[in-house]
Amino acid sequence: MKRISSLIFITSLTASFVALCAAIFSVTGIAKLFAGAAISAAVMASALELGKLVSISFLYQYWEKIPKLLKLYLTSASIILMLITSAGIYGYLTSAYAKVSAVPTQINADIAIATNKIQTLDMEISRKNERLQQIIALRTQQESRLDNLISKSQSGINSSIRNAQTTLSQSDKAISELQKDISNVSTARDSLAAVSTQKQVEIQTNGDIGTFVYIANMFNVPLDAVVKWFTLIIVFVFDPLAVALVIAINFLIKENTKSDKIDNTVSDDEPYEIFKKTEGEEIEPIQDTVVEKKYIHLPNDGQYYTRPMFDWSNEEMWINNPSAVNYYKNYIEPYKTT
């Protein structure tokens, strides 16, 4: 009995706390959704939350006695209110995430911009490198041509040598400029890559959403998707758990009531009751099924064999229980008539 009472108390306390938290989050979320009349929406949502819990308790306690139409309405209303509560909780949690995700969202945008610029610079570097290789190859050909001209130097071809030398100088200048441009572009790309890395570290070390970032990276999914599914998991568990605990409380109360009724039942057809002998008092013989009522009834200690309606003539029910045997020898056998 004490164990059931303790369980009822613990379950009631837990159910009240879970239901209260669900109601607070849901009411706050609904109030934010209807910001134009936040107070009115909060009062309405609170009344609906209380009505839902009372309806569920009423349905469980009197399910067999409730008219079908009322039963159908209360059941449908309770389910709809559970969905409304879950939607309010989802709105509250996503709103809270939106507040802390503003900075990471901006950082992600900066990282995306930097990544695009890095890709553009990489393409430019690749293009300049191709051009550089072409000019170097052309310069090599010009050097070979100049060497041939010099080796075959005769009158009238000095102008060709000078033209070839001029072309080589221009090629050298173009190569130098390209190399300088490639170096500058590479420096800019490296700078953007460093900024991008720094911002990624900033997101991963963010105390508000660091765990979600780690999970997102581990499963290679977007951060918003991780937060969305995690929030949905909480929503699917939160209010249904509160409702289940309310039903559990009603179940325990009903079982406790049944136990009390059984313990308090006294059969008038029993041939004897259990009495306790007062020290120094002589026990008058018991005649047939007549039981003298002047003795003090032993308190029920919760054992099945201490109940007044217990059939001691059926030895199979107690002969193998040492406690029952001891009880029989001390309180039953001495007072039985032969």
N, C-alpha and C positions, 0 to 999 in steps of 0.2 A: 504493500500500500504506500509506504513512504517512498519507495523507488518510483512508482508511477507518479506520485505527487511532485517529486523532484524533477522528473522528466517533463511533466506538464509545465512546471515553472521555467525550466531552461528553454524548452521549445517556444513557450509564449514570449519570453524575453528576446530570443533570437528572431522570431517571426516579427515582433513589433519593431525591432531595430532595422531588419531588412526592408520591411514594408515602409517604414518611415523614411529610410534613405531613398528608396525607389520613388516615393511620393514627392520628396523634396526635389530630386533631380528632374522628375517628370513635370512637376508644377513650374519649376524654374524654366525648363525648356519651352513649355507651352506659353508661359508669360512672355518670353523673348520672341516667340513666334508671333504673338499678338501684342506687339509693343505699344500699339495705340491705346490699348485698354489692359495694361499688364496686370493691375491689381484685380480687376474684375475677372480676368482669365485665370489668375492664380486661385481666387476664391472658388470659382466654378470647378477647376481641376481638383482642388482639395476635397470638395464635396463629392465629386465623382469617385475619387480614390476611396474615401470612407464608405460610400455606398457600395462599391465593388466588394470590399472585404466583408461587409455585413451580409451582402447578398450571397456570397460564397458560403459563409457560415450557416446562413438560413437554409440554403439548398442542401447542404450536407446533413444537417440535423433533421430536417423534415421532408426529405426527398420523396418518401412514400406517401406523404399526406398532402403534398402541395398539388393544387389543380394543374392540369397539363398546360393550360395556357399561361399561367403564371410561371410555371417551371420553365417553359420554352422562352419566355421573355427574359427572365432573370439569367438564364444560361447564356442567351445571346448577348445580353447587355454586359455580362461579366467578361465574355470573350472579347467583345469590341473594346471595352474599357482596358483590358490587358494590352491590346494592340495600341490604343491611344497612349497608355503609360509608356510602352516600349518606344513609341515614336517620340514622346517627350524626352525620354532619357537619351535617345540617339541625337536629338537636336541639341540637348545640353552638352553632351560630350564632344560632338563635332564643333560646336561653337567654341568650346574651351580649346580645342586643338587649333582652330583657326587663329586664335589670338597668339599662340606661341609659334605658329608656323609662318607668320608674316615675314619674320627675319630670314629663316631658312629658305623661304620661297624666293625672296629677293636675291639671296646668295646663289641659289640655283640658277636664277635668271642671269646673274653676272657670270656664272661659270659657263652657261650655254653660250653667251655672247663671246666670252674669251675663247671658247672652243672653236666657234665659227671663225673667229679672226685667226686663230692658230692654223686652222685648215687652209684659209686663204693665203696666209704667209708661206705655208709649206708648198702650196701650188706655185706661188711666185718664185720661191727658192729653187724648186725643181725646174721651172721654166728658164730661169737665169743660168742654172748649171748646164742645161742643154745648150743654151746659146753660147756659154763660155767654152764648152767642148767643141762646138762648131768653129768658133773663132780660133781656138788653139790649133785645130786641125788645118784650117785655112792658112794660118801663119806658118805652120810647118811646111805646107806646100810652097808658100811664098819664099821661105828660106831656101828650099831646094832650088827653086827657079833662079833666085839671086845668085846662088853658088854656081849654077850652070852659066849664067850670064858673065859672071866675073871670070870664070875659067876660059870662056870663049871671047874675052874682051878684045874688041877690035875698034877701029875708028867707026863712029856712027852709031854705036850701041850704048854709049855712055848715058844717053837720056833714058834708055830702058832700065839701066841699073839704078839710076836715080829714082825713077818711078817705083821700082820694086822696093827700094829702101824706104820711100815715103809710105808705101802701103804697109810695110812691116811696122813702121812707127805708129801708124794709125791702129793697126791690130794690137800692138802692145798697149796703146792707150785704152782701147776698148776692153781689153782683158783686165787691165788694172781697175777700170771703172766698174766692170761687172763684179769683180772680186770684192770691191769695196761695198757695192750694193748688196751682194749676198751676205757679207758680214753684218751689215746694218739690219737687214731683214731677219737674219738669224738671231741677232741680239734682241730685237723686238719680239720675236716668237718665243724665245726663252724667257723673257720677262713676263709675257702673258701666261706661259705655262706655269711659272712660279706663283703668279697670282691665283691661277685656277687651283693649284695644289693647296695653297694656303687657305682658300675658301672652302675646299673640300674637308680639310682638317677642322676648320671652324665648325662646319656642320656636324661632323662626327663627334666632336667634343662638346656639342651643345647639350647642357644638362637637362633641358626640357624634352627633347625628342631623340637623345642619343641612342636609347635602346631601340627605338623604331628604325633609326638609320642603320643600326647594326643588323637587324632582322632583314631589312630591305636589301642590304648588300649581300647578306648570306644567301637569300633566295633569288637574288637578281630580279627584284620586282620594284615598281615605283613606290616611293615613300607613302604617298596618299593612299595607295591600294592597301598597304599594310595597316595603316591607321583605320581605314574603313572596315576591313574585315575584323580587326581586333575589337572595334566598337560594336559591330554587329554581334559578335560572340557574347560580349557583356550584356547587350540588350536582350538576347535570346535566353539568357540565364536569370537575369536580375528579377524582373517582376514575376515570371513563372515560379521562381523559387519562393518568393514571398507568398504567393497564392498556395503553393504546395505546403508550406509550413502552417498556414492558417487552417488548411484541411487537416493536417496532422494534429493540430491542437484539438480540433473538434473530435477527431477520432479518439485521442487519448482521454478526453473528458467523457465521451460516451462509454469507453471501456471501463473507466474508473467508476462511473455510475453503475454499470452492470455488476462490477465486483462488490460495490457497497450493498446492492440489493441482495446478492447471494449470501454475503456474510451476515446480513441482518435477518435472513429468513429462518424461522424456527418451525419445525414440523411438530404438529400436535399428535402425530401418530407414533412417535418414537417411544419405545418401551422405557427409556431412561434418558435423563440429562446428565451433564457432567457437573459434579458438585465438589466443593472443597471442604474438607473436614476442619472444623475449628479445634485447636488443641484442647484436650480435656473433655471434649464433647462426645457423647456416645451416639453412634449412628443407629437409628431405628431401622429395622428391616424393611425393605421395599417389597410391597405386595403386588405381585403380577406387574401390571403396567402403570401402577400408581406411583407417582414421583412426588416426594415431599418437597415443598417449595421453600423450606425455611433455611436451606443452605445457600452459601454464597456461590453464584455461578462463576466458573473460571473464565477469565478474559480470553478472547480469541487471539491466538498468537500468529495467525496467518497460515497454520498448517492444516492440511485437508482433514486430518483425523480428529481435529478439535471441534469440528462443526457438529452441532447437535444432531443433524440428520445422518451422520456417518453410520454405516452399517458395520458394526464390529463382528457380526456373525460371519461375514465374508472375509475369512482370514487371508485370502490371497491378496487382498488390497492393502494389508498392513504387516503381515507376518515377517516379511523380509526387510522391513524398515526398523532399525534398532531404536530410533527415537519414538516411533509409534508403539513398539513393543513396551518400551519403558513407560510410556504414557498409559498404556493399557493396564500394566501391572500396578501402577501407583494410583490411578484415578478411576479406572473402570471396573477392574476385576474385584476390588474390595467391596464395592457397593452393589454388585449384582446378586440377585437371589438365585438360589439353586433350584 
